[in-house]
Amino acid sequence: MMVRTRWTVPHPPEVLWPALCDSRMELRPRCPVFCLGTPRPTACRLPDGPGAVGASRQCASEQGVVRQRITRWEPPARLAFRMESTDLGFHRFVDELGDEFELTAAGSGTRVTRMTTVTVRGRRYAALYPALWLGLKAVHRFVFRNWQRRAAAPPAG
């Protein structure tokens, strides 16, 4: 299954790129699926230093952490990674989870496209696809709203 979300932010790709590597989610979620158990992201970071293909990336939520490996690194245009491990509850039924971000200049801003690909384990979990799709879509929008707010905030100093 693939979930694709597009968002336009009034800032250039160079301003948004750092959020893919180090960000904190400070807004409260609007979508009720987070009240139903969808993990709400709290932060993402590159724990081992600079980003590159093969480097690690971590995303934390209130319920646990997803550890990822970067598979595509093209600043400030593309970032892709795949899940290596997680302690979140979905580890019992998700075989693969990958993400790709594409940042494209659009007028005076940036169009951000996020594509998440998920494969569940076995046929018995196929019924989970609708719930996964809704949860991932909510996560995408929540993260984009946080990035837009961060990019709009004046620099700390």
ABEGO torsion letter per residue (X at the ends): XBBBBBBBBABBAAAAAAAAABBBBABBBABAAAAAGBBBBABBBBAAEBBBBGBBBBBBBAAEBBBBBBABBBOAABBBBBBABBABAAAAABABBBBBBBBBBBEABBBBBBBBBBBBBEAAAAAAAAAAAAAAAAAAAAAAAAAAAAAABBBBX
